[in-house]
Amino acid sequence: LLAFLFNNASLDSNFSEFISRLPKVTGTVMAVVKTYCEDSKRLEAGLQALEHIVLLRVGYRDEALDAIFALGISEDGEIRKKAVTILVENLYTVESVSKRILEHAKSLVSGLSVKAEPTAATAEPVPIRSEEKKDQGDDGKSQIPSQNLDLYYSLCTKRPSLLVYVMQLYVTASEDVKHVLSEKIPFAIGTMDFEQQSEELSTLVHECPPGSEAMMCQIIREIVKHKLTGSVLNAVKELYTKRKDATILVPIVRRLDRKMVESELSQFVSLDADLAKEAIVSILASRLLEPPSLLVALHELTSRASLRTAHFIRKLRNVISECCLKNKTRFGEQELSISLQRMSESRNVPLLFMGTLIKTLKLYPRLKGFGMGLLLQSVNNRVWENEDLWRGFIICAVTFAPESFEVLLQLPAPQLKMVLDSNQKVRKPLTTYASARASSIRPPILQLLGL
């Protein structure tokens, strides 16, 4: 009868029912079923037969499950997809087999992590081909191929909380393994029901293992692409309050209010360059802060003594330069002029004001007249009393000579002497400039210049 069915493909629709009604499912019967599964045209009939055995023939359940497990890690993508679908959509909901399916899926995932506790896999591992060397560690030891994650990540679409286990492995995994664990996150998140699973997604956020914030950021980013519910948004904010790692806030910047953005701006600056840029771009796109307000707020961060570290100042300079000054679409002449004017009128002129002024005048030479006006204003405010600003003032004045000569001549003689002593190349042209208008220059300055 088996041979008759096998030789008559038109009867495949009856195959699974026939198998499930046999008095015994012998080794020969299982071999025939597996042969069906090896034929792409008869795969569905073979899988359906295995499913029926699992559901209806308890005594042969384990062997049938093992067969489906093996197909679920097949190198053939179509076979693997159909086997995983059977396991997740049809069998995982059956209480008597759901635990074993989950344990098997976890064992395959744990095989990726070099520091995960080893768990015996039910099915034979898939051999690693030469083109899959990227799934091997630097020490040359074989890792489980990434296709072995399909089952577990498919289960995650049904139970988002299962991703906590992936994040636990992520914490101690090598960089290669982290990449493999991360690359399937879009699949796991993309097919979820965000309304019905909102509470479970919120729980997932709350249970984020310390050290897995980068993966959580990716998960949140994928959720945002589809539907970010209020429950998940609040969970992310609560997690940030506990961890103070702005990585997890970056994907939801556009959903924050202005007050929170301003209060956490220093945290965004402290992130890696790419994440910091993403945060700033999102702030600008959402119009939470207009360009001049954002640039001023960034500069004012240095008013906090705790942020005046070399490391933070370096990151802040980079953000101002890369995210603001180089973004000529959002930071044109008008926006930069407004920003610099506001900063110059501040009771405490920001530490990086002069540096930004120099970069602005290089980007927009037409603003030199405006810039010299700001330098003159700083002279009136006794800029030399602030060591950092004074140093920047000198660099700016020397850089933009001779346009700055009129400003330099307004300095008190001791301060002008400091400028000239450290920049001898300025003395001769400045003297020539002053000699042409000696009648309007103060005597101490003339004497300093030898006029």
QUILINJO-V854278 format. One record per residue. N is the residue number from 0. PHI is phi in whole degrees, -180 to 180 (* if undefined). Layout:
# QUILINJO-V854278
N_PHI / N_PHI
This chain:
# QUILINJO-V854278
0_* / 1_-61 / 2_-64 / 3_-63 / 4_-64 / 5_-64 / 6_-88 / 7_-129 / 8_-60 / 9_-65 / 10_-98 / 11_-58 / 12_-66 / 13_-97 / 14_-63 / 15_-64 / 16_-66 / 17_-61 / 18_-62 / 19_-68 / 20_-96 / 21_-64 / 22_-60 / 23_-134 / 24_-101 / 25_-78 / 26_-60 / 27_-64 / 28_-62 / 29_-63 / 30_-63 / 31_-65 / 32_-61 / 33_-65 / 34_-65 / 35_-57 / 36_-69 / 37_-84 / 38_-102 / 39_-56 / 40_-77 / 41_-119 / 42_-58 / 43_-63 / 44_-65 / 45_-66 / 46_-65 / 47_-64 / 48_-64 / 49_-63 / 50_-63 / 51_-64 / 52_-63 / 53_-60 / 54_-79 / 55_-113 / 56_-120 / 57_-55 / 58_-65 / 59_-113 / 60_-59 / 61_-62 / 62_-66 / 63_-68 / 64_-62 / 65_-58 / 66_-66 / 67_-68 / 68_-58 / 69_-63 / 70_-68 / 71_-72 / 72_-122 / 73_-64 / 74_-71 / 75_-80 / 76_-59 / 77_-68 / 78_-62 / 79_-60 / 80_-63 / 81_-69 / 82_-67 / 83_-63 / 84_-61 / 85_-59 / 86_-64 / 87_-82 / 88_-83 / 89_-106 / 90_-102 / 91_-64 / 92_-79 / 93_-89 / 94_-57 / 95_-70 / 96_-122 / 97_-61 / 98_-64 / 99_-68 / 100_-63 / 101_-66 / 102_-63 / 103_-64 / 104_-61 / 105_-65 / 106_-64 / 107_-70 / 108_-69 / 109_-64 / 110_-65 / 111_-76 / 112_-87 / 113_-65 / 114_-110 / 115_-76 / 116_-66 / 117_-67 / 118_-130 / 119_-66 / 120_-80 / 121_-73 / 122_-101 / 123_-66 / 124_-68 / 125_-78 / 126_-61 / 127_-89 / 128_-80 / 129_-60 / 130_-75 / 131_-103 / 132_-59 / 133_-63 / 134_-90 / 135_-108 / 136_-75 / 137_-64 / 138_-83 / 139_85 / 140_-75 / 141_-68 / 142_-113 / 143_-67 / 144_-57 / 145_-64 / 146_-66 / 147_-74 / 148_-88 / 149_-56 / 150_-65 / 151_-64 / 152_-67 / 153_-69 / 154_-66 / 155_-63 / 156_-67 / 157_-89 / 158_-132 / 159_-54 / 160_-63 / 161_-65 / 162_-67 / 163_-59 / 164_-63 / 165_-62 / 166_-67 / 167_-63 / 168_-68 / 169_-59 / 170_-57 / 171_-107 / 172_-78 / 173_-71 / 174_-63 / 175_-63 / 176_-68 / 177_-57 / 178_-63 / 179_-66 / 180_-64 / 181_-80 / 182_-68 / 183_-99 / 184_-59 / 185_-56 / 186_-65 / 187_-63 / 188_-81 / 189_-63 / 190_-107 / 191_-81 / 192_-97 / 193_-71 / 194_-78 / 195_-70 / 196_-102 / 197_-58 / 198_-66 / 199_-69 / 200_-67 / 201_-64 / 202_-63 / 203_-58 / 204_-62 / 205_-61 / 206_-94 / 207_-55 / 208_-66 / 209_-55 / 210_101 / 211_-109 / 212_-60 / 213_-63 / 214_-70 / 215_-61 / 216_-58 / 217_-66 / 218_-62 / 219_-63 / 220_-60 / 221_-69 / 222_-62 / 223_-60 / 224_-62 / 225_-105 / 226_-162 / 227_-98 / 228_-81 / 229_-60 / 230_-64 / 231_-68 / 232_-58 / 233_-66 / 234_-64 / 235_-65 / 236_-62 / 237_-66 / 238_-64 / 239_-63 / 240_-59 / 241_-79 / 242_-95 / 243_55 / 244_-111 / 245_-67 / 246_-52 / 247_-76 / 248_-86 / 249_-53 / 250_-66 / 251_-111 / 252_-52 / 253_-70 / 254_-102 / 255_-89 / 256_-91 / 257_-60 / 258_-60 / 259_-70 / 260_-60 / 261_-66 / 262_-71 / 263_-107 / 264_-59 / 265_-64 / 266_-68 / 267_-66 / 268_-61 / 269_-75 / 270_-72 / 271_-57 / 272_-52 / 273_-66 / 274_-69 / 275_-61 / 276_-64 / 277_-60 / 278_-65 / 279_-65 / 280_-60 / 281_-67 / 282_-61 / 283_-67 / 284_-66 / 285_-83 / 286_59 / 287_-62 / 288_-135 / 289_-71 / 290_-47 / 291_-61 / 292_-65 / 293_-65 / 294_-64 / 295_-64 / 296_-62 / 297_-63 / 298_-65 / 299_-73 / 300_-60 / 301_-73 / 302_-73 / 303_-86 / 304_-58 / 305_-67 / 306_-99 / 307_-88 / 308_-100 / 309_-59 / 310_-64 / 311_-68 / 312_-60 / 313_-64 / 314_-66 / 315_-65 / 316_-58 / 317_-65 / 318_-63 / 319_-61 / 320_-72 / 321_-76 / 322_-95 / 323_-114 / 324_-62 / 325_-82 / 326_-93 / 327_-69 / 328_-68 / 329_-98 / 330_-122 / 331_-90 / 332_-57 / 333_-65 / 334_-63 / 335_-71 / 336_-62 / 337_-62 / 338_-62 / 339_-65 / 340_-63 / 341_-61 / 342_-66 / 343_-67 / 344_-91 / 345_-69 / 346_-59 / 347_-119 / 348_-61 / 349_-58 / 350_-56 / 351_-95 / 352_-57 / 353_-65 / 354_-62 / 355_-68 / 356_-61 / 357_-60 / 358_-64 / 359_-64 / 360_-68 / 361_-73 / 362_-74 / 363_-129 / 364_-55 / 365_-67 / 366_-91 / 367_-60 / 368_-60 / 369_-61 / 370_-62 / 371_-66 / 372_-64 / 373_-68 / 374_-64 / 375_-64 / 376_-63 / 377_-69 / 378_-64 / 379_-64 / 380_-94 / 381_58 / 382_-58 / 383_-66 / 384_-81 / 385_-113 / 386_-56 / 387_-67 / 388_-67 / 389_-63 / 390_-62 / 391_-67 / 392_-60 / 393_-61 / 394_-61 / 395_-64 / 396_-63 / 397_-70 / 398_-62 / 399_-107 / 400_-71 / 401_-90 / 402_-58 / 403_-88 / 404_-59 / 405_-64 / 406_-69 / 407_-60 / 408_-72 / 409_-89 / 410_-71 / 411_-62 / 412_-55 / 413_-60 / 414_-73 / 415_-65 / 416_-61 / 417_-61 / 418_-63 / 419_-70 / 420_-63 / 421_-94 / 422_-143 / 423_-61 / 424_-66 / 425_-84 / 426_-58 / 427_-64 / 428_-65 / 429_-67 / 430_-63 / 431_-61 / 432_-63 / 433_-69 / 434_-65 / 435_-77 / 436_-138 / 437_-58 / 438_-65 / 439_-102 / 440_-106 / 441_-64 / 442_-54 / 443_-58 / 444_-71 / 445_-60 / 446_-63 / 447_-62 / 448_-88 / 449_77 / 450_-105
